[in-house]
Amino acid sequence: MKEHNPDNPILHEAVNGTPTQHTPAKTPKKRDLDTMVNGFQGTTSSAPHSFPIPKPQLERDFQMSVQLNPKISVGPGIWGQRNWVSFVSGHWNGRFGKGTVVPGGQDSQLIAPDLSTHIDANYLLQTHDHPPAFIAVKMDGWRVGPRDILEKLEDPSQIDEVDPKTYSFRVNVHMETGDARYLHLNTGMWVASGVRRGTEGTSIEALLVAARTDMISSQSSTTLIVSFEQPPKVEI
């Protein structure tokens, strides 16, 4: 027999059960293309205007070439084959400056079973200013495609025969510096498309992602071309 105990609502619900409440169904909000482009309209919003979502703008701006040491095989791990590639030296130039690539950068490559390659590169740029500024660069992304195509990309004698349209090489680029002359690079975001080349190494074109056209200055857009070259052999 159910009991009534209004003085203890928790005990009352435990003994008599929680009363069933019927919540009226909510009308789903419209999330079509027009809504995404023109902005979200709230039913109770007091804002006089609805602003559209800003469309990203892509611009270009810098080139870089790097010499690399031969890759070192770290061996198979839990995520796949790990290769370690270190930077010998290099140079760069662009709309926001020019300079050299500091020796000691590295690319930790992860090779998946299907030969897809994850790129995780960290290196340092030095400007030709007096005194010079130093800019830390992080680049990460994937090179993917059919297995037979990726196998050719690992063979220097066949790289130039591979059509860049048959595989995808995409990376993100981020920069960091404490130098007041280049602080605008800290908040930049770049997306890049790369191509492997037998004699030149790797070429990458990176584009700065900007949400508003009035935020893009003449020094803010980036084209990044990276050439990875093997250093000359030294006879001992």
Salt bridges, closest charged atoms under 4 A:
ASP32 OD2 - LYS30 NZ 2.70
ASP120 OD1 - LYS138 NZ 2.81
GLU151 OE2 - ARG147 NE 3.59
GLU154 OE1 - LYS71 NZ 3.03
GLU154 OE2 - ARG143 NH2 3.33
ASP179 OD2 - ARG181 NH2 2.76
GLU200 OE1 - ARG197 NE 3.80
GLU205 OE1 - ARG60 NH2 3.38
ASP214 OD1 - ARG212 NE 2.78
